[in-house]
């Protein structure tokens, strides 16, 4: 029994090491023996396992998402209203509060 577990672990580790790590491209190329497209047959178990996990997570969380309305998000955000430029932006500072011009004194 122990050798079986070690063998499975060794095959799994070897298959992960054999997988090419730079397959993030959507093109085909000729490697000398023929045309190659996609990650290859060694990646299919991992792709299938990922699809099963993603499907199970979607099905398991569907009732929660339906009750909470998660697909619609928190609503629209309109942002703050319009704010004018700060004082002094155009070079003119308004007089301070309580400022009065000097009185007109006739000569």
C-alpha positions as CSV (number, residue, x, y, z in Angstrom):
1,X,0.0,0.0,0.0
2,X,2.8,2.4,0.8
3,X,4.5,1.8,-2.5
4,X,1.3,2.6,-4.3
5,X,1.0,6.0,-2.6
6,X,4.7,6.8,-3.3
7,X,4.2,5.8,-6.9
8,X,1.2,7.9,-7.3
9,X,3.0,10.9,-5.8
10,X,6.0,10.3,-8.0
11,X,3.9,10.1,-11.1
12,X,2.1,13.3,-10.1
13,X,5.3,15.1,-9.4
14,X,6.8,13.9,-12.7
15,X,3.8,15.0,-14.7
16,X,3.9,18.5,-13.1
17,X,7.6,18.8,-13.9
18,X,7.1,17.7,-17.5
19,X,4.3,20.2,-18.1
20,X,5.7,23.3,-19.9
21,X,5.4,26.4,-17.7
22,X,5.2,29.0,-20.5
23,X,2.1,27.9,-22.3
24,X,0.2,31.2,-22.0
25,X,0.0,31.7,-25.8
26,X,-2.8,31.1,-28.3
27,X,-0.9,29.9,-31.3
28,X,0.3,26.7,-32.8
29,X,3.9,25.8,-33.8
30,X,5.8,23.0,-35.5
31,X,8.2,21.2,-33.2
32,X,9.7,19.0,-35.8
33,X,7.4,16.0,-35.4
34,X,4.2,17.9,-36.3
35,X,2.1,20.8,-35.3
36,X,1.5,21.4,-31.6
37,X,-1.4,23.4,-30.2
38,X,-2.3,23.8,-26.5
39,X,-0.8,22.4,-23.3
40,X,-0.8,18.7,-24.3
41,X,-2.2,15.5,-23.0
42,X,-0.4,15.6,-19.6
43,X,-2.4,18.7,-18.6
44,X,-5.8,17.3,-19.3
45,X,-6.3,15.7,-15.8
46,X,-5.4,19.0,-14.2
47,X,-7.7,20.9,-16.5
48,X,-10.6,18.5,-15.8
49,X,-10.0,18.7,-12.1
50,X,-10.1,22.5,-12.3
51,X,-13.3,22.4,-14.2
52,X,-14.9,20.1,-11.7
53,X,-13.8,22.3,-8.8
54,X,-15.0,25.4,-10.5
55,X,-18.4,23.8,-11.4
56,X,-18.9,22.5,-7.8
57,X,-18.1,25.9,-6.3
58,X,-20.5,27.6,-8.7
59,X,-23.3,25.2,-7.9
60,X,-22.6,25.3,-4.1
61,X,-22.6,29.1,-4.0
62,X,-25.5,29.7,-6.4
63,X,-28.2,29.8,-3.7
64,X,-26.2,32.3,-1.7
65,X,-25.6,34.5,-4.7
66,X,-29.3,34.3,-5.7
67,X,-30.4,35.4,-2.2
68,X,-27.9,38.2,-1.7
69,X,-28.1,39.5,-5.3
70,X,-24.3,39.3,-5.7
71,X,-24.5,39.4,-9.5
72,X,-25.8,43.0,-9.4
73,X,-23.2,44.4,-7.1
74,X,-23.7,47.2,-4.6
75,X,-25.4,49.5,-7.2
76,X,-24.2,52.4,-9.3
77,X,-21.8,54.9,-8.0
78,X,-22.4,58.4,-9.4
79,X,-19.4,60.0,-7.7
80,X,-19.3,63.3,-5.9
81,X,-21.1,66.3,-7.2
82,X,-19.4,69.2,-8.9
83,X,-17.0,71.2,-6.8
84,X,-15.6,74.4,-8.0
85,X,-11.9,75.3,-8.0
86,X,-10.4,76.1,-4.6
87,X,-10.1,79.7,-3.6
88,X,-7.2,81.5,-5.2
89,X,-7.2,79.2,-8.3
90,X,-7.7,82.1,-10.6
91,X,-5.4,84.4,-8.8
92,X,-8.1,86.2,-6.8
93,X,-8.5,85.7,-3.1
94,X,-11.8,86.8,-1.7
95,X,-11.5,89.2,1.3
96,X,-11.4,87.6,4.7
97,X,-14.6,87.4,6.7
98,X,-15.2,90.7,8.5
99,X,-13.0,92.7,6.1
100,X,-14.4,96.1,5.1
101,X,-12.8,98.6,2.8
102,X,-11.5,101.8,4.4
103,X,-14.1,104.5,4.7
104,X,-14.2,107.2,2.1
105,X,-12.9,110.4,3.7
106,X,-13.6,113.6,1.6
107,X,-10.7,116.1,1.3
